[in-house]
Amino acid sequence: AVNCQLTTVKCFAQTTATLKGDSSKIQIGDLLNLKLVINTTPDTKINFPKFSGDTLGKVEIVSKNKIDTATMGNRVIYSQTLSVSAYDSGEYYIAPVKIDITNAANQQDSAFTNDLLISVSTLNVDTSKPFAPIKAPLKVAYQVREFLWWIVALVALILIAIVAYFLY
């Protein structure tokens, strides 16, 4: 057996982790989908990372999909999609994400994803035009079906009150 603490040899070389974005450039406030994929053996336990504060560095995690599992031959592939966004322009570095793993012999190790660089640009603003005033909220016409459940509940409550009055 290889002593993992004294060498640079990976103990669980059969486990790989990747983090890929559907793009490397977004505009401020746009969503970017990152896919975390872990490829391992069936007897390996994966401890998916808990992202502290719902951020990856200075990039905010807006939502996380559930973890999907697929089996392909003697491999198990776990995947999770994270929707992230940034609210300031610049380049953001997402450091490798650590994934804790435990093999069938109850040995613990870690796998790391690749790092990512995301470029966030500002919106193009035409400064030659004057600023437009803020518009008032739109008036929306209500429809009876929007209040149908409230009307039914009110009629039922009145009928119950009438029946209770006569029974009492």
Summary of the structure (lengths in Angstrom):
residues: 168
radius of gyration: 27.1
end to end distance: 83.8
largest distance: 87.0
contacts: 368
relative contact order: 0.20
helix: 16%
strand: 39%
